[in-house]
Amino acid sequence: MTQEEYKIYIDNVIRRVETARLRVSDYHIVKVVAISKYSTSDEIAKLYNIGQRAFGENKVQDLKLKAEKLEELPLEWHFVGNLQKNKINNLLDINPTLFHALDSIDLAHELQKKLEAKDMILDVLLQINSAKEESKHGFMPEDAAYAYSQIKKECPNINLKGVMSIGAHSDNRDIIKKSFETTYEIYKNLDGATICSMGMSGDFELAIECGSNMVRLGSVMFNK
Ligand SMILES: *Cc1c(COP(=O)(O)O)cnc(C)c1O
């Protein structure tokens, strides 16, 4: 694809996001984070050149390599993967814009310790395992609200801003929708939460219609 063709292609993806958000309301704003885990630094730079600023990775090492390689560009980096305790310092060295996947109280405490030592504040989302899948990380829906308030109380250097969820792994649209509704319901009842991160390439329009205001788009943004 030429740069011009890629721009037309991305305009079409953005139009799909627009159409979905307008079905919610004129005032419902949705942010697109381009997930670059299957893409090279050159591909990220191409997408940057047609206007994308927010990118995300799911491995600390990859985030570090790409952020360093592209440090000349004013990019915003998100970390959307599950964080191992021994990688916390590496993540904090990159100072990401948002960590989407805080998935246990234990990790919250460890993160708090490291943040305090570095005198840093990090914006974080709580990951919800809304369809209660064995294969997925995150808090069970019934535990999420309590965990959120506990972390707020016990971890002053973690700035909780909302929730993140991955749609149910299913071909049945109703089951996926149900998982998004579960996450949105939790989000709506959290004090001061402003970010509901849900929706990927295969289900972002549905996620937006269920209230998502941040979509994480990988394959569709990089045309893979
Ligand atoms: C890979 C990934 C995405 C993007 O997936 P696509 O289906 O390629 O859009 C979004 N969120 C997380 C947590 C991911 O790991």
Ligand as a Chemical Component Dictionary entry (heavy atoms), coordinates in Angstrom:
data_LIG
# 
_chem_comp.id                   LIG 
_chem_comp.type                 NON-POLYMER 
_chem_comp.pdbx_formal_charge   0 
_chem_comp.three_letter_code    LIG 
# 
loop_
_chem_comp_atom.comp_id 
_chem_comp_atom.atom_id 
_chem_comp_atom.alt_atom_id 
_chem_comp_atom.type_symbol 
_chem_comp_atom.charge 
_chem_comp_atom.model_Cartn_x 
_chem_comp_atom.model_Cartn_y 
_chem_comp_atom.model_Cartn_z 
_chem_comp_atom.pdbx_ordinal 
LIG C1 C1 C 0 -3.206 -7.740 20.768 1  
LIG C2 C2 C 0 -4.070 -6.999 21.681 2  
LIG C3 C3 C 0 -5.032 -6.111 21.175 3  
LIG C4 C4 C 0 -5.257 -5.859 19.697 4  
LIG O1 O1 O 0 -5.724 -7.023 19.062 5  
LIG P1 P1 P 0 -6.295 -6.984 17.557 6  
LIG O2 O2 O 0 -7.283 -8.098 17.531 7  
LIG O3 O3 O 0 -5.127 -7.209 16.670 8  
LIG O4 O4 O 0 -6.932 -5.672 17.356 9  
LIG C5 C5 C 0 -5.815 -5.431 22.089 10 
LIG N1 N1 N 0 -5.681 -5.604 23.430 11 
LIG C6 C6 C 0 -4.767 -6.439 23.949 12 
LIG C7 C7 C 0 -4.680 -6.583 25.427 13 
LIG C8 C8 C 0 -3.942 -7.168 23.093 14 
LIG O5 O5 O 0 -3.040 -8.021 23.626 15 
# 
loop_
_chem_comp_bond.comp_id 
_chem_comp_bond.atom_id_1 
_chem_comp_bond.atom_id_2 
_chem_comp_bond.value_order 
_chem_comp_bond.pdbx_ordinal 
LIG C1 C2 SING 1  
LIG C2 C3 SING 2  
LIG C2 C8 DOUB 3  
LIG C3 C4 SING 4  
LIG C3 C5 DOUB 5  
LIG C4 O1 SING 6  
LIG O1 P1 SING 7  
LIG P1 O2 DOUB 8  
LIG P1 O3 SING 9  
LIG P1 O4 SING 10 
LIG C5 N1 SING 11 
LIG N1 C6 DOUB 12 
LIG C6 C7 SING 13 
LIG C6 C8 SING 14 
LIG C8 O5 SING 15 
# 
